[in-house]
Amino acid sequence: MPTADDKSLDVIFRNARTHSAWLDKPVDEKLLEDAFRLAVMGPTSANCLPMRIVFVKSKEAKEKLKSCLAEGNVEKTMAAPVVAIIGHDMEFYEKLPKTFPHTDARSWFVGNEELIKTTAFRNGSLQGAYFMLAARSVGLDCGPMSGFDNTKVDAAFFAGTKVKSNFLCNLGYGDASKLHPRSPRLDFTDVCKIV
């Protein structure tokens, strides 16, 4: 399998930063779709694909989201051109006949609430991470965060569904002049061992 070149690795990992300040520059909706189409290619168990995203872009939707945010997240979130609400569908298994058609994977989950919960959250989180890397790869900056009321977000944006919010990700073009120095990272030998 070919490897990514240095330029690609710089864009996605080494030079990419978490942004809290945003340029007043709109995000083309095609970029959101492009990022999704890349992210959905990442692996999930039994191709369950539980991630669901609401892209909050309009002034009305932003105002609805504002009341769900922790105070320290309001300013940066309202300034972001787009906010992705990354959620996971607790009925993801209903789509398994389409996404994993070669066996009856749906039956593995029906009635097994603990398996549904852990599978949806784990794989939805993985897909959320894939989405951020995909967003970076199409030229967007990301500002992922917690610091919001999940219950309020679910009521405001996922009412009538079985989708639960996981985290938010501000999207747009970050103001690099407002970045702090990069925080230290742990070294391989600090956290890994090969046995």
Residue pairs with C-beta under 8 A, 6 or more apart in sequence:
4 12
8 137
11 136
11 137
12 133
12 136
12 137
16 136
16 141
16 142
17 141
17 174
17 176
17 179
17 182
18 142
18 143
18 144
19 141
19 142
19 143
19 170
19 172
19 174
19 175
19 179
20 76
20 143
20 170
20 174
20 178
21 76
21 79
21 174
21 175
21 177
21 178
21 179
22 76
22 79
22 80
22 81
22 141
22 170
22 172
22 173
22 174
22 175
23 172
23 173
23 174
23 175
25 81
25 172
25 173
26 81
27 57
27 81
27 82
27 140
27 171
27 172
27 173
29 55
29 57
31 135
31 138
31 139
31 140
32 55
32 82
32 84
32 171
34 134
34 138
35 131
35 134
35 135
35 137
35 138
35 140
36 53
36 131
36 134
38 130
38 134
38 137
38 138
39 51
39 127
39 130
39 131
39 133
39 134
40 49
40 51
40 127
40 130
41 130
42 126
42 127
42 130
43 126
44 50
44 123
44 126
44 127
45 119
45 122
45 123
46 96
46 100
46 105
46 108
47 96
47 99
47 100
48 92
48 93
48 96
48 99
48 100
48 105
48 119
48 120
48 123
49 92
49 95
49 99
49 123
49 127
50 88
50 89
50 90
50 92
50 119
50 120
50 123
50 124
50 127
51 86
51 87
51 88
51 89
51 123
51 124
51 127
51 128
51 131
52 87
52 88
52 89
52 124
52 158
52 161
52 163
53 84
53 85
53 86
53 87
53 131
54 84
54 85
54 87
54 157
54 158
55 82
55 83
55 84
55 85
55 171
56 62
56 64
56 65
56 82
56 83
56 84
56 85
56 157
57 81
57 82
57 83
62 77
62 78
62 83
64 156
64 157
65 77
65 83
65 85
65 153
65 156
65 157
66 74
66 77
66 78
67 152
67 156
68 148
68 149
68 152
68 153
68 156
69 77
69 147
69 148
69 149
70 147
70 148
70 149
72 147
73 145
73 147
73 148
73 168
76 143
76 170
77 83
77 145
77 168
77 170
80 143
80 170
80 171
80 172
81 171
81 172
81 173
82 170
82 171
82 172
83 168
83 169
83 170
83 171
84 131
84 168
84 169
84 170
84 171
85 153
85 157
85 165
85 168
86 124
86 127
86 128
86 131
86 165
86 166
86 167
86 168
86 169
87 124
87 154
87 158
87 163
87 164
87 165
87 166
88 120
88 121
88 123
88 124
88 125
88 163
88 164
88 166
89 120
89 124
89 161
89 162
89 163
90 116
90 117
90 120
90 162
90 163
90 164
91 162
92 116
92 119
92 120
92 123
93 105
93 106
93 108
93 109
93 110
93 116
94 106
96 105
96 106
96 109
97 106
108 115
109 115
109 116
109 119
120 164
121 166
124 166
125 166
128 144
128 166
128 167
128 169
131 169
132 142
132 144
132 169
135 141
135 142
135 169
135 171
136 142
140 171
140 172
140 173
141 171
141 172
141 173
141 174
142 169
142 170
142 171
143 169
143 170
143 171
143 174
144 167
144 168
144 169
144 170
145 167
145 168
145 169
145 170
146 167
146 168
148 165
148 168
150 164
150 165
153 165
153 168
154 163
154 164
154 165
157 165
158 164
158 165
